[in-house]
């Protein structure tokens, strides 16, 4: 039995449509999963953090940037200021 071009194109179109519907369904499932996490309270786990700030002289706004780091609202953090060696 010989398959005509029209039959092949119809079959390919149906397969493409089914793949698109499958992908759309996967997207909807992901959206439902993503929205279910939005209803939860944030986790209390907060690992300790060390911020490494490389400093090379005083730039404009250096004081403001540094003050912003010191005003962080995080339970356990340290700031390491690293400068260029003068040797």
C-alpha positions as CSV (number, residue, x, y, z in Angstrom):
1,X,0.0,0.0,0.0
2,X,1.4,3.3,-1.0
3,X,1.2,6.2,1.4
4,X,0.4,9.5,-0.3
5,X,1.9,12.8,0.6
6,X,-1.4,14.1,2.0
7,X,-1.8,11.0,4.3
8,X,1.8,11.5,5.5
9,X,1.2,15.2,6.2
10,X,-2.0,14.5,8.1
11,X,-0.3,11.9,10.2
12,X,2.6,14.2,11.0
13,X,0.2,17.0,11.9
14,X,-1.7,14.7,14.3
15,X,1.6,13.6,16.0
16,X,2.8,17.2,16.3
17,X,-0.6,18.2,17.8
18,X,-0.4,15.3,20.3
19,X,3.2,16.3,21.3
20,X,2.1,19.9,21.8
21,X,-0.8,18.9,24.0
22,X,1.6,16.6,26.0
23,X,4.0,19.5,26.5
24,X,1.2,21.9,27.4
25,X,0.0,19.4,30.0
26,X,3.5,19.2,31.5
27,X,3.6,23.0,31.7
28,X,0.3,23.0,33.6
29,X,1.5,20.4,36.0
30,X,4.7,22.4,36.7
31,X,2.6,25.5,37.2
32,X,0.4,23.7,39.8
33,X,3.5,22.4,41.6
34,X,5.1,25.9,41.5
35,X,2.0,27.5,43.0
36,X,1.7,24.9,45.7
37,X,5.2,25.9,47.0
38,X,4.1,29.6,47.1
39,X,1.6,28.9,49.8
40,X,4.2,27.5,52.2
41,X,6.1,29.6,54.8
42,X,9.7,30.2,54.1
43,X,12.1,27.6,55.5
44,X,13.9,28.4,58.7
45,X,17.1,26.9,57.5
46,X,19.8,29.5,56.8
47,X,23.3,28.3,56.5
48,X,26.2,30.6,57.7
49,X,27.4,32.9,54.9
50,X,30.8,34.6,54.4
51,X,30.7,37.6,52.0
52,X,34.1,38.2,50.4
53,X,34.4,41.8,49.2
54,X,37.4,42.7,47.2
55,X,38.5,46.3,47.7
56,X,40.9,48.2,45.5
57,X,40.9,51.7,46.8
58,X,37.9,53.9,47.6
59,X,35.4,54.2,44.7
60,X,32.5,56.6,44.6
61,X,29.7,55.2,46.7
62,X,32.0,52.9,48.6
63,X,30.7,53.9,52.0
64,X,27.1,53.4,50.9
65,X,27.8,50.0,49.4
66,X,29.6,49.0,52.6
67,X,26.8,50.2,54.8
68,X,24.3,48.2,52.7
69,X,26.3,45.0,53.4
70,X,26.4,45.7,57.2
71,X,22.6,46.2,57.2
72,X,21.8,42.7,55.9
73,X,19.0,40.9,57.6
74,X,20.5,37.4,57.8
75,X,21.0,35.3,61.0
76,X,24.6,34.2,60.6
77,X,27.0,36.1,58.3
78,X,30.5,37.5,58.2
79,X,32.1,40.0,55.9
80,X,35.7,39.6,54.7
81,X,37.3,42.7,53.2
82,X,40.1,41.7,50.9
83,X,42.7,44.3,49.7
84,X,45.6,44.2,47.3
85,X,48.9,43.5,48.9
86,X,51.3,46.5,49.0
87,X,54.5,44.3,48.9
